[in-house]
Amino acid sequence: MTQRFTELVELARARDKSFAEISREECLEAARAFAQVKRDEIRARHEAGESGENVVRGLSAIADEFLAGVFEFATYSAGKKKSNLLRRISLCAQGGYGRAQLNPYSDLDIVLIHEGRSDRLINAVNEYIVPFLWDTGYEVGYAVRSVKETIALAKTDTKVFTSYLECRLVFGGTGPFAKLCLAIRNLKPSDTAKSFAELKLRERDSEDSDEGQSLYAVEPNVKTGDGGLRDYQTALWLLKVAQGVSSLDEATGLDLISPEERLELAEALDLIWRIRTELHFQAGRSENRLTFDLQRRVALAFGYIENETEDVRRFMEDYYSAARKLRRFLRMAARTCHYGGASNMLASPRPESKEITVEDGELYAGLSDPHWFEENPARLMSIFWNCSRQGVILSHPTERRVVENLSLVGEAFQSSALVRRFFIALCNRPYQAGSALRQAAQSGVLPRYIPEFAAVQDIIRYEEFHHFPVDEHTLQAIEALADIEDMEGPIGACLRAALEHISDPYILVVSLLFHDLGKAFGHKHVEEGAELAYTIGKRIGFAEEDIERIVFLVRHHMVMNDIAMYRDTDDLEIVQAFATTMKSEDRLRALFVHSYADMKAVGPNVWNDWKGALLMKLYLRAEKFLMGRAESSLEEYWTLPKADEVRAQVDPEWADRVESHIRDYGERYFLAFPPDHIAMHMACIQEAESEGFAVRFFKNEALDTTEAVVCTRDHSGVFSEMAGCFASQLIDVERAALFTRPDGLALDCFTTVSASRKKPLTKAQCDSTERVLRSVLMDQATVAEYLEPSRKRIFALLQPAVPVPTRIAFDNTSSKAYTVLDLEAGDRTGLLYDIACAMTENGVDVSSARIFTDARRVRDSFYITSHGSKIEDNQVLARLEESLHDAIHLRPVAKAEGDKQ
């Protein structure tokens, strides 16, 4: 099938007169057939396990052959002037195609460079080639420029300059291409490599604008995300400008990276190339986002799993490991630009009498003496203590030297008293410890010093509410301590005071380092982690009392968040029981800060002022118990300055109602919302009191969500009705907080996103949702009327994206008046409605709820009653649990309809 295309190209190249009789359609058909056959051959090689590099280079070679042939077609009409025309023009590949790294459905970025002005012949080539390429199915980025225009643009535009750094001649004359290459080589963008590095890194920052771009995004972008192919490309751009380096081999030759690092990078790059190729083939188009669905399909294709229902975590662990290596390569390249190359870094002048120096924010150690670390292995820990003490990072050449000496970190090092003293000193600086420990982890010292940390590197636990692998979550939790120093508002002040009064900060830092180590061994990670903490503490040589304090924090690290988020902390018995568990103020302070750091490191935007306020409320109340000053409330909170801020923002006629409003909805409500939100709630209530119903929508810029506030009279099943209204409009509820006034006026607040886009609601969605809510809550319409038209679309989104085990538990001890239902499951559209319906159908009323959705998982707590009382009948609870389980795991609509037949 490719023969006809080859024959036509030969006829055009030879200027055979018979080519003039061949129609454009026949040329198109031959070109399409050639491209398809060649692409199918490459796909077969890919599916057979061909390396990622071979596949992208193979696809680039096919595109070269294809383009050269099309160009022969385009220049045939030039006749005798063809030879002169070809000397004046160069068809060049740019971007990934220019690097000969083309993926199946990537754009063909090409530019036609010509000498002198454009003329009739050049215009004729352009008019032929672009429509032809589009008609054959290629996505094309095409430009036509003179050499002079190109050079002028490259001088002023960094992106243009970068695009020509890797420009490659595909067809035509070498003259224009050679002139351009020489001019580009002589250009110095913004005068220095350092400035160029800053520009390129700013461009990368602007690309990393959403969650899908972060290194540990749950649905990462393998092209433009952190650790993706763009990191590798940017690193080579920086090295090319700074050192003239164009490949990993050249970087190794200049000793910018070691042979071992070169091999690691090549393996990482090859895996990501293979993943991107598979994404394109799976999607049948250019697709760079590893969505949950595609993660399973790629893992299946690569042999990680045998069917699509299996856990893909092993595949994603390998992906994150590869991405981290590419990200590290970019950091190294940026630092090389800053210092003008490895030779300058290695030859930096320093006083002969000092083996540890700091220059430009980087620490240099042991470079003049090849045996410096060998003479005293404890220096491998002391340099990280120095990094924390001086607030600097480890220089690349020093890190290289550390890696070369990792064999020194063995059993003797792990139990060394001197090493322990440096480690404790490092951890006793909580604001700086996170940065130093991350460097120790990246260099390999930390995983060797604490092998249990090595066991959780790149480990993913989908059943947990974490966006990141365990090791990354751990490091981010310790780094979160540094943020406390600059946190504004009462929560920041409370955290700072607690941290500053902790007697031994290293206990807190070490407990954070140890708290999730048990996840390497199974789901019961808390007890496993406590046992590991004890074992590691004994091995390192901590004092027995310190080990006991560390183990306590590890064993209880989830307790404070669980109570603050999912229990009613207005109940003094709950607070008293928690305070009794803490035993001392010092342990309470440490757990308070630990709980903040643990939550902050769960994922982007998971920590917020609302959660902080709930955590602070529990902390302050428990502190009063431990100090012997327990009371029914923290203080008359409605008299705080925050209440005055509310008064300043409400309708003047309502200013005298602020206190009663705050007291009616309670302290939890008052802590949960900023003054402007409370003022808006009061306006909503004013409307509801006169009309029986009111709703408000507004965008939450910080969370990139839409907040919906619904005010109506409380009645049995109202929560289910509201949840159904949102589901009918394909809206996901990520968080919800329910508040009811003593007279029965409900104020329910929902954090929502569009189910399909995972973005804030459009105005049309807000308007339609308001109409549905009004119709159901005021006009007695049924939710089913609105759900039925959306039924198929809702059920198309039926299965949770993340495989999260379902957990349903009932707690009859935390509250005297209510049964607390705790529920965990994978999130999906309509889940909240299905859960609410199951409760309504079982005669259960919801008094209040704590609903959180993080990392596509839900954890909800409902305070429920039946016929006005707690539910203590085990048979009733068993029926409710079964109903809830069935509601969570609804069958797909196609199967359900098939069962009816």
C-alpha positions in Angstrom: 0.0 0.0 0.0 3.0 2.3 0.5 4.4 1.6 -3.0 2.0 3.9 -4.8 3.1 6.9 -2.7 6.8 6.1 -3.3 6.2 5.8 -7.0 4.4 9.2 -7.1 7.2 10.8 -5.2 9.8 9.4 -7.6 7.8 10.8 -10.6 7.6 14.2 -9.0 11.3 14.2 -8.1 12.3 13.3 -11.7 9.9 16.0 -13.1 8.2 13.2 -15.1 5.5 14.7 -17.3 3.1 11.9 -16.4 2.9 13.3 -12.9 1.0 16.3 -14.2 -1.8 14.0 -15.2 -2.2 12.6 -11.7 -5.0 14.2 -9.7 -4.5 15.7 -6.3 -7.0 13.3 -4.9 -4.9 10.3 -6.0 -1.9 11.8 -4.4 -3.9 12.4 -1.2 -5.1 8.8 -1.2 -1.6 7.4 -1.7 -0.3 9.7 1.1 -3.0 8.7 3.5 -2.4 5.0 2.8 1.4 5.4 3.3 0.9 7.2 6.6 -1.6 4.7 7.9 0.5 1.6 7.0 3.7 3.1 8.5 1.8 4.2 11.7 0.3 0.7 12.1 3.8 -0.8 11.8 5.1 1.5 14.5 2.1 0.7 16.7 2.8 -3.0 16.4 6.4 -2.4 17.4 5.3 -0.3 20.4 2.8 -3.0 21.5 5.6 -5.6 21.2 7.6 -3.7 23.8 9.8 -1.5 21.6 11.6 1.2 23.6 9.9 4.6 23.8 12.9 6.3 22.2 12.8 4.0 19.2 9.1 4.6 18.7 9.3 8.4 18.8 12.3 8.4 16.5 10.5 5.9 14.2 7.4 8.2 14.0 9.7 11.1 13.3 11.4 9.3 10.4 8.0 8.4 8.9 7.0 12.1 9.1 10.3 13.0 7.4 9.7 10.6 4.5 6.1 11.7 4.2 6.9 15.5 4.3 9.7 15.1 1.8 7.3 13.3 -0.6 4.6 16.0 -0.2 7.2 18.7 -0.7 8.2 17.0 -4.0 4.5 17.2 -5.0 4.4 20.9 -4.1 7.6 21.8 -6.0 6.8 19.9 -9.1 5.0 22.8 -10.7 8.2 24.9 -10.5 9.6 23.0 -13.5 13.1 24.1 -14.5 13.1 26.6 -11.7 12.9 23.9 -9.1 16.6 23.6 -8.5 17.0 27.3 -7.8 13.9 27.3 -5.7 15.2 24.4 -3.5 18.5 26.3 -2.9 16.5 29.3 -1.5 14.2 27.4 0.9 14.6 25.0 3.8 11.7 23.0 5.2 12.5 22.6 8.9 11.0 20.6 11.8 10.5 22.3 15.2 9.4 21.3 18.7 9.2 17.6 19.5 9.3 16.8 15.8 12.5 18.9 15.5 14.0 16.8 18.2 12.9 13.6 16.4 10.7 12.8 19.3 7.3 12.6 17.7 4.4 10.9 19.3 1.5 9.3 17.3 -0.9 12.3 17.2 1.5 15.1 18.0 1.4 18.2 15.8 3.8 18.5 13.0 5.5 21.8 13.8 7.2 22.9 10.6 8.6 26.2 9.3 9.6 27.1 5.8 12.7 29.3 5.9 13.6 31.2 2.8 16.2 33.7 1.7 15.2 37.0 0.4 11.6 38.0 -0.2 8.7 35.6 -0.7 7.8 35.2 -4.4 5.3 33.5 -6.6 7.0 30.1 -6.4 7.3 30.1 -2.6 3.7 31.2 -2.3 2.6 28.3 -4.6 4.5 25.8 -2.4 2.7 27.2 0.7 -0.7 27.1 -1.0 -0.2 23.4 -1.9 1.5 22.0 1.2 -0.6 23.2 4.1 -4.1 22.1 2.8 -2.6 18.9 1.6 -1.2 18.1 5.1 -4.5 18.9 6.7 -6.4 16.8 4.2 -4.2 13.8 5.0 -5.2 14.0 8.7 -2.0 15.6 10.2 -2.3 18.4 12.8 0.1 21.0 11.5 1.7 24.0 13.0 3.1 25.9 10.0 5.0 29.1 9.5 6.8 30.9 6.6 9.6 33.3 7.4 12.7 34.7 5.8 16.0 34.1 7.5 16.2 37.8 8.3 12.7 37.9 9.9 13.4 34.7 11.9 16.7 36.1 13.4 15.0 39.4 14.3 12.2 37.5 16.1 14.6 35.2 17.9 16.5 38.3 19.3 13.4 39.6 21.0 11.2 36.5 21.8 12.6 33.8 24.0 10.0 31.2 22.8 11.0 31.8 19.2 14.7 31.6 20.1 14.0 28.3 21.9 12.0 26.8 19.0 15.0 27.3 16.7 17.5 25.8 19.1 16.3 22.4 18.0 15.3 23.2 14.5 16.1 20.3 12.1 16.3 20.3 8.3 13.8 18.0 6.7 13.9 19.0 3.0 15.2 21.7 0.7 18.5 23.6 0.6 21.0 23.7 3.4 21.9 27.4 2.8 19.0 29.1 4.6 19.0 26.5 7.3 22.8 26.9 7.9 22.6 30.7 8.0 19.8 30.5 10.6 21.7 28.0 12.8 24.8 30.1 12.8 22.9 33.2 13.7 21.0 31.4 16.5 24.2 30.0 17.9 25.7 33.5 18.1 22.6 35.0 19.9 22.7 35.4 23.6 19.1 35.8 24.8 18.8 38.7 27.3 22.6 38.7 27.4 23.2 35.9 29.9 22.4 32.2 30.5 21.2 33.1 33.9 18.5 35.5 32.5 17.5 32.9 29.9 17.1 30.3 32.7 14.9 32.7 34.6 12.7 33.3 31.6 12.3 29.6 30.8 11.5 28.7 34.4 8.9 31.5 34.5 7.4 30.0 31.4 7.3 26.6 33.1 5.6 28.1 36.2 2.9 29.7 34.0 2.3 26.3 32.4 1.9 24.7 35.9 -1.3 26.5 36.6 -3.6 23.7 37.6 -3.7 20.6 39.7 -3.0 18.3 36.7 0.4 19.9 36.2 1.9 19.2 39.7 4.4 16.4 40.0 2.1 14.2 42.1 -1.2 15.2 40.5 -3.7 12.3 40.7 -4.2 12.7 36.9 -0.8 14.1 35.8 0.0 15.7 32.4 2.9 13.7 31.0 3.9 16.5 28.6 3.6 19.8 30.4 3.2 18.8 34.1 6.0 18.9 36.6 8.3 15.9 35.8 6.9 15.6 32.3 8.6 15.8 29.0 8.6 19.6 29.0 10.9 19.5 32.1 13.4 17.4 30.2 13.2 19.7 27.1 13.6 22.8 29.2 16.6 21.4 30.9 18.3 20.7 27.6 17.5 24.2 26.4 19.1 25.6 29.5 22.2 23.4 29.1 22.5 24.2 25.4 22.6 27.9 26.1 24.9 27.6 29.1 27.2 24.8 27.9 26.3 24.0 24.3 25.0 20.6 25.5 22.3 19.0 23.3 22.0 15.5 24.8 22.4 13.4 27.9 25.5 11.9 26.5 27.1 15.4 26.1 26.0 16.4 29.6 27.7 13.2 30.9 30.8 14.0 28.9 31.1 17.4 30.6 30.5 15.8 34.0 27.3 17.7 34.5 25.7 14.4 35.4 27.3 11.1 36.3 27.0 8.0 34.1 24.6 6.5 36.7 22.4 9.6 36.6 22.5 9.5 32.8 21.2 5.9 32.9 18.5 6.8 35.4 17.3 9.7 33.2 17.3 7.6 30.1 15.2 5.0 31.7 12.8 7.6 33.1 12.5 9.4 29.8 11.9 6.2 27.9 9.0 5.2 30.2 7.3 8.6 29.9 7.8 8.5 26.1 6.1 5.0 26.1 3.3 6.3 28.3 2.6 9.2 26.0 2.7 7.0 23.0 0.2 4.6 24.6 -2.1 7.6 25.6 -2.2 8.8 22.0 -3.0 5.3 20.7 -5.6 4.6 23.3 -7.4 8.0 22.8 -6.9 8.1 19.0 -5.8 11.7 19.3 -3.3 13.9 21.1 -3.9 13.1 24.8 -1.3 13.9 27.5 -3.4 13.6 30.7 -3.1 10.3 32.6 -6.8 10.2 33.6 -7.9 7.5 36.0 -9.5 5.6 33.1 -6.4 5.8 31.0 -4.2 4.9 34.0 -5.9 1.5 34.0 -5.8 1.0 30.3 -2.1 1.9 30.1 -1.2 -0.3 33.1 -3.1 -3.1 31.4 -1.3 -2.6 28.1 2.1 -2.5 29.8 1.4 -5.7 31.8 1.2 -4.2 35.2 -2.3 -5.6 35.7 -4.3 -8.4 34.1 -7.7 -6.7 34.0 -9.1 -3.1 34.4 -10.5 -3.7 37.8 -7.1 -4.3 39.4 -5.2 -1.7 41.3 -2.9 0.4 39.1 -0.8 1.8 42.0 2.4 -0.1 40.9 2.2 1.5 37.5 1.7 5.0 38.9 4.5 4.5 41.4 6.9 3.9 38.5 5.5 6.9 36.7 6.0 9.2 39.7 9.5 7.9 40.2 10.4 8.7 36.5 8.8 12.1 36.7 10.7 13.0 39.9 14.0 12.2 38.1 13.1 14.5 35.1 12.2 17.3 37.5 15.5 16.9 39.4 17.3 17.1 36.0 15.6 20.5 35.4 16.7 21.8 38.8 20.3 20.8 38.0 20.2 22.5 34.6 18.8 25.7 36.1 21.6 25.8 38.7 24.1 25.2 35.9 22.9 28.2 34.1 23.0 30.3 37.2 26.7 29.4 37.8 27.8 29.3 34.2 28.4 25.6 34.0 29.8 22.7 36.0 33.3 23.8 35.6 32.6 27.0 37.4 30.7 25.3 40.2 33.5 22.8 40.8 36.2 25.4 40.6 34.4 28.0 42.8 37.1 29.8 44.9 36.9 29.0 48.6 39.2 29.5 51.5 41.6 26.5 51.8 41.0 26.3 55.6 37.3 25.5 55.3 35.8 22.3 54.0 32.2 23.7 54.4 31.4 27.0 52.7 28.2 28.7 51.5 28.1 30.6 48.2 25.0 32.1 46.6 22.7 30.2 48.8 24.3 26.8 48.3 26.5 24.7 50.6 29.8 23.2 49.4 31.5 20.5 51.4 34.3 18.1 51.0 35.2 18.9 47.4 39.0 19.4 47.9 39.5 16.2 49.8 38.2 13.0 48.1 38.4 11.2 51.5 36.6 13.9 53.5 33.4 11.9 54.1 35.3 8.6 54.4 37.4 10.1 57.2 34.3 10.8 59.3 31.0 9.4 57.9 28.9 11.5 60.3 29.7 14.4 58.0 27.1 13.0 55.7 24.5 14.0 58.3 26.3 17.2 59.5 26.0 18.8 56.1 22.2 18.6 56.2 22.3 20.1 59.7 24.4 22.9 58.2 21.8 23.4 55.5 19.0 23.7 58.1 21.1 26.0 60.3 22.1 28.4 57.5 18.9 28.1 55.4 20.6 27.0 52.3 20.5 24.1 49.8 23.2 21.5 49.0 25.2 22.4 45.9 25.1 19.9 43.0 28.8 19.0 43.1 28.4 18.3 46.9 25.3 16.2 46.3 27.3 14.2 43.7 30.0 13.6 46.3 27.4 12.5 48.8 25.9 10.0 46.4 29.4 8.6 45.7 29.8 8.0 49.5 26.4 6.4 50.3 28.1 3.1 51.0 29.2 4.7 54.3 25.6 4.8 55.5 25.4 1.4 57.1 24.5 -0.2 60.5 27.3 1.7 62.3 26.1 5.0 60.8 22.5 4.3 61.8 23.4 3.7 65.4 26.1 6.4 65.7 25.7 8.8 68.6 27.4 11.6 66.6 25.1 11.1 63.7 22.1 11.1 66.1 23.2 14.4 67.6 23.3 16.0 64.1 20.0 14.5 63.2 18.3 15.7 66.4 19.9 19.2 65.9 18.5 19.3 62.4 15.0 18.3 63.5 15.1 20.8 66.4 14.8 23.5 63.8 11.2 22.8 62.6 11.0 25.8 60.2 14.1 24.6 58.3 13.9 20.8 58.9 11.6 20.1 55.9 14.0 21.6 53.3 17.0 19.8 54.8 15.3 16.5 55.1 14.0 16.7 51.5 17.6 17.2 50.4 18.7 14.2 52.5 16.0 12.2 50.9 16.9 13.2 47.3 20.6 12.5 47.9 19.8 9.0 49.3 21.1 9.6 52.8 17.7 9.6 54.5 16.5 6.4 53.0 19.7 4.7 54.0 19.7 6.1 57.5 16.1 5.1 58.0 15.4 2.1 55.6 11.8 2.1 56.6 11.5 5.5 54.8 13.0 3.9 51.7 10.2 1.3 51.9 7.5 4.0 51.4 9.2 5.8 48.6 6.7 6.1 45.6 4.2 4.0 47.5 0.6 5.0 46.7 -2.4 4.2 48.9 -5.6 4.9 47.0 -7.7 4.1 50.0 -6.2 7.1 51.8 -7.3 10.7 51.2 -3.8 11.6 49.8 -2.8 13.0 46.4 0.8 12.1 46.9 2.9 9.0 47.4 3.7 8.3 51.0 7.2 9.7 51.0 6.2 12.9 49.3 3.3 13.4 51.7 5.7 12.9 54.6 8.2 15.5 53.3 5.5 18.0 52.5 4.0 17.6 56.0 7.4 18.5 57.5 7.8 21.4 55.1 4.4 22.7 56.1 5.9 23.6 59.4 7.8 26.4 57.7 4.5 27.9 56.5 3.4 28.5 60.1 5.9 31.3 60.5 4.1 33.5 57.9 0.5 32.4 58.4 -2.0 35.2 59.0 -5.0 35.4 61.2 -5.9 33.7 64.5 -5.2 30.1 63.3 -1.7 31.0 62.3 -1.1 32.8 65.6 -2.5 29.8 67.5 -0.2 27.4 65.6 2.9 29.6 66.1 2.2 29.8 69.8 1.8 26.1 70.1 4.9 25.3 68.1 7.0 27.8 70.1 6.0 26.3 73.4 6.7 22.6 72.4 9.5 21.6 74.7 11.4 19.4 72.2 10.5 20.3 68.6 12.5 17.4 67.2 9.9 15.0 68.7 7.3 16.7 66.5 9.4 16.6 63.4 10.5 13.0 63.9 6.9 11.9 64.5 5.9 13.5 61.2 8.8 11.6 59.5 7.6 8.3 61.1 3.8 8.7 61.1 3.0 7.0 57.8 5.8 4.5 57.6 3.4 1.7 58.4 1.7 2.2 55.0 4.4 0.0 53.5 3.0 -3.0 55.2 -0.8 -2.8 54.8 -4.0 -1.0 55.7 -3.6 -0.9 59.5 -0.8 1.6 59.2 -1.3 3.3 62.5 -0.3 0.4 64.7 2.3 -0.7 62.3 3.7 2.8 62.3 3.8 3.0 66.1 5.8 -0.3 66.2 8.2 0.9 63.6 8.7 4.2 65.4 9.7 2.3 68.5 12.1 0.1 66.5 13.7 3.0 64.7 14.0 5.1 67.9 15.8 2.2 69.6 18.1 1.7 66.7 19.0 5.3 66.4 19.5 5.6 70.1 16.8 8.1 71.2 16.1 8.3 75.0 13.4 6.0 76.1 11.2 8.9 77.2 11.6 10.5 73.8 10.7 7.3 72.0 7.5 7.0 74.1 6.5 10.6 73.1 7.2 9.9 69.4 5.3 6.7 69.5 2.4 8.5 71.2 2.1 11.0 68.4 2.4 8.4 65.6 -0.3 6.2 67.3 -2.7 9.2 67.7 -1.8 11.2 64.6 -5.3 10.8 63.1 -7.3 11.3 66.3 -7.4 15.1 66.5 -8.4 15.6 62.8 -11.1 12.9 63.1 -12.7 14.5 66.1 -12.4 18.1 64.9 -13.7 17.3 61.4 -16.3 14.7 62.1 -17.6 15.1 65.7 -19.5 17.8 67.5 -16.9 19.5 69.6 -19.6 21.6 71.3 -20.2 18.3 73.3 -18.1 18.7 76.4 -17.8 15.0 76.9 -16.1 14.5 73.6 -13.6 17.3 74.3 -13.0 15.9 77.8 -12.4 12.4 76.5 -9.9 13.8 74.0 -8.1 15.9 76.6 -7.8 12.9 78.9 -6.1 10.9 76.0 -3.6 13.8 75.5 -2.6 13.7 79.2 -0.4 16.8 79.0 -0.4 20.3 77.3 2.9 19.6 75.6 1.5 16.5 73.8 -1.7 18.4 72.9 0.4 21.2 71.4 2.5 18.7 69.4 -0.5 16.9 68.1 -2.3 20.1 67.1 0.7 21.2 65.0 1.1 17.6 63.7 -2.5 17.5 62.7 -2.2 20.7 60.8 0.9 19.6 58.9 -0.6 16.2 58.1 -3.7 17.7 56.7 -1.8 20.4 54.8 0.2 17.8 53.0 -2.8 15.7 51.9 -3.2 17.6 48.6 -3.7 21.0 47.0 -6.3 23.2 48.7 -7.2 20.5 51.2 -6.2 22.8 54.2 -8.4 25.8 54.6 -9.5 28.3 57.2 -12.7 26.3 57.9 -10.8 23.2 58.8 -8.2 25.2 60.7 -11.0 26.8 62.7 -12.5 23.4 63.6 -9.0 22.1 64.6 -8.2 25.3 66.7 -11.6 25.1 68.4 -10.9 21.5 69.6 -7.3 22.5 70.6 -8.3 25.5 72.7 -11.1 23.6 74.5 -8.9 20.6 75.3 -6.2 23.0 76.5 -8.7 24.5 79.0 -9.6 21.0 80.3 -5.9 20.2 80.8 -5.4 23.5 82.6 -8.4 22.9 84.8 -10.4 25.7 83.3 -13.1 23.8 81.4 -16.3 25.6 80.6 -19.3 25.3 78.3 -17.9 27.6 75.7 -14.6 29.2 74.8 -16.1 32.6 75.5 -19.0 34.7 74.4 -17.9 34.3 70.8 -20.7 36.5 69.4 -19.0 39.5 71.1 -15.7 38.9 69.2 -14.4 41.6 66.7 -15.4 39.2 63.9 -19.0 39.8 64.9 -18.5 43.6 64.6 -17.1 43.0 61.1 -20.3 41.2 60.2 -22.4 44.1 61.5 -20.4 46.5 59.3 -21.3 44.5 56.2 -25.0 43.7 56.7 -28.1 45.8 56.0 -28.1 48.4 58.8 -31.7 47.3 59.7 -30.3 43.9 60.4 -27.2 44.9 62.5 -29.0 44.3 65.7 -29.8 40.8 64.6 -26.2 39.7 64.1 -25.8 38.4 67.7 -29.0 36.3 67.6 -28.1 35.0 64.1 -24.7 33.8 65.3 -26.0 32.3 68.5 -28.9 30.6 66.7 -26.6 28.8 64.3 -23.9 28.1 66.8 -20.2 28.4 67.4 -19.3 25.9 64.7 -21.1 28.0 62.2 -19.4 31.2 63.4 -15.9 29.7 63.1 -16.6 28.2 59.7 -17.2 31.3 57.7 -15.6 34.7 57.2 -17.5 37.9 58.0 -18.5 38.6 54.4 -20.0 35.1 54.0 -22.0 35.5 57.2 -23.3 38.8 56.0 -24.4 37.3 52.7 -26.0 34.4 54.6 -28.1 36.9 56.6 -29.3 38.5 53.4 -30.2 35.1 52.1 -32.2 34.4 55.4 -33.9 37.8 55.1 -35.3 36.7 51.7 -36.2 33.2 52.9 -38.1 34.5 55.9 -40.4 36.5 53.5 -40.6 34.0 50.6 -39.9 30.6 52.3 -36.8 30.0 50.1 -33.6 31.6 49.0 -30.4 30.5 47.2 -27.0 32.2 46.5 -24.1 31.1 44.3 -20.6 32.6 44.3 -17.2 31.5 43.1 -14.6 30.5 45.6 -11.4 31.7 43.9 -9.1 30.0 46.3 -10.6 26.5 45.8 -11.7 27.1 42.2 -15.2 25.9 43.1 -18.7 27.4 43.4 -20.3 27.9 46.8 -24.0 27.3 47.0 -26.1 28.5 50.0 -29.6 27.3 50.3 -32.0 28.6 52.9 -35.4 26.9 53.5 -37.6 25.4 56.1 -36.3 22.1 57.5 -38.4 19.0 56.9 -37.9 15.3 56.7 -35.9 14.4 53.5 -34.9 18.0 52.7 -31.2 17.0 52.5 -32.0 14.2 50.1 -34.0 16.6 47.9 -31.2 19.2 47.7 -28.6 16.5 46.9 -30.9 15.2 44.1 -31.3 18.7 42.7 -27.6 19.1 42.4 -27.2 15.6 40.9 -29.9 16.2 38.3 -27.8 19.2 37.0 -24.6 17.0 36.8 -23.1 19.0 39.7 -20.8 17.3 42.2 -20.9 18.3 45.9 -17.4 18.3 47.3 -18.2 19.6 50.8 -21.4 20.4 52.7 -22.2 21.9 56.1 -25.7 21.9 57.4 -27.0 24.3 60.1 -30.5 24.6 61.5 -32.0 27.4 63.6 -34.0 26.5 66.7 -37.2 27.6 64.8 -36.4 25.2 61.9 -34.9 27.5 59.3 -32.1 25.6 57.6 -29.0 27.2 56.2 -27.1 24.6 54.1 -23.8 25.4 52.5 -22.4 23.4 49.6 -19.1 23.5 47.8 -19.7 22.4 44.2 -18.1 21.8 40.8 -19.4 20.8 37.4 -19.2 16.9 37.3 -17.9 16.8 33.7 -15.4 19.7 33.9 -14.4 19.6 37.6 -14.6 23.4 37.4 -16.8 26.1 38.9 -20.4 26.2 37.8 -21.3 28.4 34.8 -24.0 31.0 35.2 -26.4 28.8 33.2 -25.8 25.9 35.6 -26.4 28.2 38.6 -29.6 29.5 37.1 -30.9 26.0 36.2 -30.0 24.7 39.6 -31.9 27.5 41.4 -35.0 26.8 39.3 -34.8 23.1 40.2 -34.3 23.8 43.9 -37.2 26.2 44.0 -39.4 23.8 42.1 -38.7 20.9 44.4 -38.5 22.7 47.8 -41.3 25.2 47.2 -43.6 23.9 44.4 -43.8 20.3 45.6 -42.2 18.9 42.4 -40.4 15.6 42.8 -36.6 15.2 42.4 -37.3 12.2 40.1 -38.8 14.6 37.5 -35.4 16.2 37.1 -33.2 13.2 37.6 -34.8 11.1 34.9 -33.7 13.3 31.9 -30.1 13.2 33.4 -30.2 9.5 34.3 -28.0 8.1 31.6 -25.5 10.9 31.9 -25.3 10.4 35.7 -24.9 6.7 35.4 -22.2 7.2 32.7 -20.3 8.7 35.6 -21.3 5.9 38.0 -18.1 4.2 39.0 -15.7 5.9 41.3 -12.5 6.9 39.5 -10.3 5.8 42.4 -10.6 2.3 43.9 -11.5 3.2 47.5 -12.8 0.4 49.9 -16.2 1.3 51.3 -16.4 1.8 55.0 -19.7 2.2 56.9 -19.6 2.6 60.7 -22.1 3.7 63.4 -21.0 5.4 66.6 -23.4 5.6 69.5 -20.9 6.8 72.1 -19.9 10.2 70.8 -23.3 11.9 71.2 -26.1 11.5 73.7 -28.8 12.6 71.3 -27.6 11.3 67.9 -26.2 8.2 66.2 -23.1 9.2 64.2 -22.8 7.6 60.8 -19.2 7.5 59.4 -18.9 6.7 55.7 -15.9 6.5 53.4 -16.1 5.6 49.7 -14.8 6.6 46.2 -16.5 9.7 44.9 -18.9 9.8 41.9 -21.6 12.0 40.5 -24.9 11.6 42.4 -23.3 9.7 45.4 -24.5 12.2 48.0 -28.1 11.9 46.7 -28.0 8.1 46.7 -26.7 8.1 50.3 -29.3 10.6 51.4 -32.1 8.6 49.7 -31.1 5.4 51.4 -31.3 7.2 54.8 -34.7 8.8 54.0 -36.1 5.4 52.8 -35.1 3.9 56.1 -36.8 6.6 58.1 -33.6 8.3 59.1 -33.4 12.1 59.6 -30.1 14.0 59.2 -29.6 16.7 61.9 -26.1 17.8 60.8 -23.4 16.6 58.5 -19.7 17.0 57.8 -19.1 16.2 54.1 -15.6 16.3 52.6 -14.4 15.2 49.2 -10.6 15.1 48.7 -8.6 13.3 46.0 -11.8 11.8 44.5 -12.7 10.1 47.8 -15.4 11.0 50.2 -15.5 10.9 54.0 -18.8 11.9 55.5 -20.2 12.0 59.0 -23.9 12.3 59.6 -25.6 13.0 62.9 -28.8 11.0 62.5 -32.0 9.9 64.3 -35.0 7.8 63.6 -38.4 8.9 65.0 -36.5 11.6 67.0 -34.2 9.2 68.8 -30.8 7.5 68.5 -30.7 4.3 66.5 -29.5 1.6 68.9 -31.3 -1.5 67.5 -28.6 -3.6 65.8 -31.1 -5.0 63.3 -32.2 -1.5 62.2 -28.5 -0.5 61.9 -27.8 -3.6 59.8 -30.6 -2.9 57.4 -29.4 0.7 57.1 -25.9 -0.4 56.4 -27.0 -2.8 53.7 -29.1 0.0 52.1 -26.2 2.4 52.2 -23.9 -0.2 50.7 -26.3 -0.8 47.8 -26.8 2.9 47.3 -23.0 3.5 47.0 -22.5 0.6 44.6 -25.4 1.0 42.2 -25.3 -1.1 39.1 -24.7 0.6 35.7 -27.9 1.5 34.0 -27.3 -0.8 31.1 -27.0 -3.8 33.4 -29.9 -2.8 35.5 -32.2 -2.5 32.5 -30.9 -5.8 31.1 -31.9 -7.5 34.4 -35.4 -6.3 34.1 -35.9 -8.1 30.7 
